Amino acid sequence: MTEPAFSEPPSPPPPPAPKRQPWLLYVIVLVAVAGAGVAVGALIWGGDSRNQATEPTPEEVRVQAARDLCVRSVNMYFNDRSGADEKMRQAADHLRGDPRFEKVEALTKRENYEKFKRIYANQPELLDLTRPESLPATVNLVVRDGSTGEEVAGALRRKFAQAEVQTLQPYCDNPPGDNPPGSLRPIPTS
């Protein structure tokens, strides 16, 4: 057979495919830009020395240790003119076996007087006015870490009614130099 005399015109080229938006590419670029922004922000913020934790200075360590000791201290004063030293010794012996305390220091009236003389050695007029019998026998206590003197003071007052029990906690955040004159109570003398 023969071919027809005229041939069909060539078919037109197919229409171009619609351009697809590269959504995946946009998402990847967006995530990369956001990540870079966060990284730059972190570097800027992290580079600010005011926001970085620093090691405490030796002075800050000393002040914190002194404050910690202050908060954990309790003092018991025995002022009875007859038998104060003996009552103090009995209390100290009893408290040495108490697990709440890491330190129990007992000072007789005479030992307190010797300590007083060392502290006030440069004030002879004060030393002239003070006698051993005018100072109390004392038990100085330090409670274990994680506790405060205030937490045990009430129990000590009930157990040792003849003693004056004091804590320094109200003064721990205000060193004596920061308090107005006369704001710290002196050692009881009567």
C-alpha positions in Angstrom: 0.0 0.0 0.0 0.9 3.4 -0.5 1.2 6.1 1.8 -1.2 8.9 1.6 -0.2 11.8 -0.4 -0.1 14.3 2.3 1.3 13.7 5.7 -0.1 14.9 8.9 1.5 18.0 10.2 3.9 17.3 13.0 2.2 17.5 16.4 2.9 20.6 18.3 5.4 20.3 21.1 3.9 19.5 24.4 3.2 22.6 26.6 6.0 23.3 29.1 5.4 21.7 32.5 4.3 24.3 35.0 7.2 25.4 37.2 7.1 23.8 40.5 8.0 25.9 43.5 11.0 24.4 45.2 9.2 24.3 48.7 11.7 21.9 50.1 14.5 24.3 49.2 12.7 27.2 50.8 12.2 25.2 54.0 15.9 24.2 54.1 17.0 27.8 53.6 14.6 29.1 56.3 15.9 26.5 58.8 19.5 27.3 58.0 19.0 31.1 58.4 17.1 30.6 61.7 19.8 28.3 63.0 22.5 30.7 62.1 20.6 33.5 63.8 20.3 31.5 67.0 24.0 30.5 66.9 25.0 34.2 66.4 22.7 35.2 69.3 24.1 32.5 71.6 27.7 33.6 70.8 26.9 37.2 71.5 25.0 36.5 74.7 27.5 33.8 75.9 30.4 36.2 75.2 29.1 38.8 77.6 31.2 38.3 80.7 28.5 39.8 83.0 26.3 36.7 82.2 29.0 34.1 82.7 29.4 32.4 86.1 32.7 33.2 87.5 34.8 31.6 90.2 34.3 33.5 93.5 37.1 35.6 94.7 39.0 34.6 97.8 37.2 37.5 99.6 33.8 36.2 98.5 34.7 32.7 99.7 35.9 34.1 103.1 32.7 36.2 103.5 30.5 33.2 102.6 32.3 30.9 105.0 32.0 33.5 107.8 28.3 33.9 107.1 27.8 30.2 107.1 29.5 29.8 110.5 27.5 32.8 111.8 24.2 31.2 110.8 25.1 27.8 112.3 26.3 29.2 115.6 24.5 29.1 119.0 25.9 30.5 122.3 24.7 29.4 125.7 25.6 31.7 128.6 25.5 30.5 132.3 25.4 33.6 134.5 24.7 32.0 137.9 27.3 33.3 140.3 27.6 30.0 142.1 27.9 26.9 140.0 27.9 28.5 136.6 31.1 26.7 135.5 29.7 23.3 136.7 26.3 23.8 135.0 28.1 24.9 131.8 30.3 21.7 131.9 27.3 19.5 132.4 25.5 21.1 129.5 28.6 20.8 127.3 29.1 17.1 128.2 25.5 16.4 127.3 25.7 18.3 124.0 28.9 16.6 122.9 26.9 13.4 122.3 24.2 15.3 120.4 24.4 14.5 116.6 23.0 17.9 115.7 26.3 19.6 116.6 29.6 19.4 114.9 31.4 21.6 117.4 30.9 22.1 121.2 33.3 24.5 122.9 33.1 25.1 126.6 34.6 28.1 128.3 34.6 28.7 132.1 34.3 32.2 133.5 38.1 32.3 133.9 38.6 31.2 130.3 36.1 33.7 129.0 37.9 36.4 131.0 41.3 35.4 129.4 39.6 35.5 125.9 38.1 38.9 126.8 41.5 40.3 127.8 43.0 39.2 124.4 40.2 40.7 122.5 40.2 44.1 124.4 44.0 44.2 125.0 44.1 47.7 123.5 41.4 49.1 125.8 42.9 49.1 129.3 40.0 51.1 130.8 37.6 48.4 129.8 39.9 45.7 131.2 40.1 47.6 134.5 36.3 47.5 134.8 36.0 43.7 134.1 36.5 40.8 136.5 36.4 37.1 135.8 33.3 36.6 137.9 31.4 39.3 135.8 31.6 37.2 132.7 29.5 34.1 132.1 30.5 30.5 131.6 29.8 29.8 127.9 29.1 26.9 125.6 29.7 27.8 122.0 28.0 25.5 119.5 28.1 25.0 115.8 25.2 22.9 114.2 25.9 20.6 111.4 25.7 21.7 107.7 22.2 22.0 106.5 20.8 23.4 109.7 20.9 26.7 111.5 21.3 27.9 115.0 17.8 29.2 115.1 16.4 25.7 114.4 17.9 24.3 117.6 17.7 27.4 119.9 14.2 26.8 121.1 15.0 23.2 122.1 18.1 24.4 123.9 16.1 27.0 125.8 13.7 24.4 127.0 16.3 21.8 127.9 18.7 24.3 129.6 16.3 26.9 131.2 19.1 28.3 133.4 21.1 29.3 130.4 20.6 32.3 128.1 20.6 31.0 124.6 21.5 33.3 121.7 22.1 33.0 118.0 23.8 35.5 115.8 21.6 34.9 112.8 19.9 38.4 112.9 23.4 39.9 112.4 24.9 37.4 109.9 24.0 39.5 106.8 25.1 42.8 108.5 28.7 42.6 109.7 29.3 44.6 112.8 30.9 47.5 110.8 27.5 47.9 108.9 25.4 48.1 112.1 24.9 51.3 114.0 26.9 51.5 117.2 25.6 49.5 120.1 23.3 47.4 117.9 25.1 44.1 118.8 24.3 42.8 122.2 27.4 42.4 124.4 28.2 39.2 126.3 25.8 39.2 129.3 27.6 40.2 132.5 25.1 39.9 135.3 
